[in-house]
Amino acid sequence: MEEVLVPITLFISTFAMIFGIRYFSNKEKMAMIERGIDPGIKKVTPKPFISLKFGLLLVGVGLGLLVALFTVRGLFSNEMTHGEEGQAVAVYFGCIGIFGGLGLILSYFVEKKWLDKH
């Protein structure tokens, strides 16, 4: 019985999500028309630092993986038990999060310094 419910629920929820997005998009456009705003015009704001942000994020993730690799190899022996494998995975995810976040923080400070200068 449960094998049948999962695909049905997945199909219904996907349909409801697509229908809801289209419905609310249409309502938004109708409200814009009522206020005299052209719904075809979208304000596009340039994002000059997007490549810097992604670059520093990926550098941070890479450094996090490298630090996690050396940490796991230093803390655990070559043959890990089942409990130690879970701890090693936690080290990897923790380092990825920390160093990825540090990359984004560094990106923020670089952007702020550049915007204050200009």
Order of alpha helices (4+ residues) and beta strands (2+ residues): alpha-alpha-alpha
